[in-house]
Amino acid sequence: MATAKEKPGVLFAAFEATPFLKTGGLGDVAGSLPRALKKKGFDVRVVLPKLAVIPEKYKKKMNYITHFYFPLGWRSAYCGIETYTYRGIIYYFIDNESYFKRDGIYGYFDDGERVAYFSKAICEIIPYLEDFNCRILHCHDWHTSLAPVFLRECYSGNELYDNIKTIFTVHNLKFQGQMSDFVLGDVLGLENVPAAANQLRVDKDSINFMKGALVYSDIISTVSPSYAREIQNPFYGEHMERIFQRRWDSLWGILNGIDTTFFNPEKDRAIEANYSKDKMKNKLKCKLALQEEMGFEVNETIPVIVMIGRLTQQKGLDLLTCVIDELAEQTLQLVILGTGDKEYEDMLKGAEGRHPKNLRVLLKFDEKLSHRLYSGGDILLMPSLFEPCGLSQMIAMRYGTLPVVRETGGLKDSVKYYNEYTGEGTGFGFANYNAHEMLFALKDITSLFRSNPKVWRKLMKQAMSEDFSWDHAAGIYKEMYNTVLEEN
Ligand code: ADP
């Protein structure tokens, strides 16, 4: 059997990962993909910032490894390393209270500096990781995007680092880390490195962290095949499309999976009653309990539509803004769980005030409540403007709640649209980003729900039979890892 030292080591770097922290899909992926990759023969370890908001029960179990200082621009930055093994995966936590001891995770005035610090710390800790043959540094989203840049510009010539290939995965292209040019010298200390300065610069006054990762990494990936194609055109490319076009042969699109142990209606303790695709009766109990909890009429014939996610433009909130009243006037019940932009939160709260009988807006992040919605809903609405992958639609299908999605990105790759002639399908789609197209689709779908329970039940069963486990995706990641390791 290969020892840890012989297995190719993959250092996974992200700002959030379940069970320590989660604000969205990145947390789910960074929490569950490493375990699937480990089963494929890689020694995967995860590096995260030791954020103050990590629950105490985990923090108190972390073990101190060492500490040291490294240069960050003109600063000498403290870097502590702590470790904790969870479900067979070794996690390293980077400790620096001045950057990470905050009430929240993101959204601070010095996020650029925090991210630059974290990216450099990822490179700095590598020599301290025992029994680890680090061959791949796999970075996720803009919070880690400078690590591939630092790795090449500050550490090359050192055999340990020269042996490492870099992969950068885009989960969210919207947040790129566009900073003033001043940061290049003051924080990154790269103003006198012409290659880095040229690659990071987007215009004469600003640099872009994610651009650094996209040009420096050996391979770029994103979280669905459709999104990998879409970002090569300007509508989806967020000004990075030229890089994606140029690097198309190093660009992989791999559809995410979900943690099917955690999201499991047969065993989930957060829901009213457990059920499976072969024993569906209890799903109705979940629905009736949800109707009661929301203060709605408890009536199995009224379709319950749920929406779970960030309340942002990406998630299609503009479509909802246009037709929320028309939608709420239908015979249906709508529950929205999420937090996000104030304008959308206000719009939804206003609509709830006008439609108290069948519209509930819950402005919070609540994992357990989300499970009650996934299990109690009949339909999950996900009308995204763009969607790199999307996990909510997969979780919904796992719980037999049929997704209604706009046909884009990972939604297109994970939902099979209902075909009324063959009876095939696991959900529904509408093509154009148009509020009335969404509304008319929902009218048709809710009418199918009421008029044809037999078809509906079949669709639920088909949705629940889909395999969204990580195993398939991990096989493609393995291929990607082997490809990058074979490159010179
Ligand atoms: P994102 O673009 O935010 O990453 P995804 O669909 O990929 O969207 O993943 C969102 C994840 O976060 C899902 O697990 C979803 O259930 C969860 N989630 C989003 N908003 C909330 C919320 N308000 N409460 C509980 N869970 C949430």
Boltz pocket constraint, residues with backbone or C-beta under 6 A from the ligand:
constraints:
  - pocket:
      binder: B
      contacts: [[A, 23], [A, 24], [A, 25], [A, 26], [A, 28], [A, 308], [A, 309], [A, 310], [A, 337], [A, 338], [A, 339], [A, 362], [A, 364], [A, 365], [A, 366], [A, 367], [A, 370], [A, 389], [A, 390], [A, 391], [A, 392], [A, 393], [A, 395]]
      max_distance: 6.0
